[in-house]
Amino acid sequence: MVALPVRRDPAPLAVRTSAVRTARPVAGHEPAAGSPGPDAIPSPDDQALQAQQRAFDQLMLLRAEQQREANVIRDMMTEQLKRDEEVLKKWIDMI
């Protein structure tokens, strides 16, 4: 059996969004210089959402890789079936 070269496609670009909630400024309260503002600290819900998005992205990358591997295996199987058919025809012609 002849091995076909494996095509290395670049990983699909995942759409990454970040949903960071912005806190409303409190009257009379200014963040100190050098300290992160309210936008810099994501809420626990935002962190959970980002973790869920990362897990989904990883799942999609894994699924895409598995589909590429399945396509290569299917193509190899098709080529092998063609070769087997040719051998069978030659075998029948010999008889």
Secondary structure as UniProt FT lines:
FT   TURN            27..28
FT   TURN            33..34
FT   HELIX           38..40
FT   HELIX           44..94
//
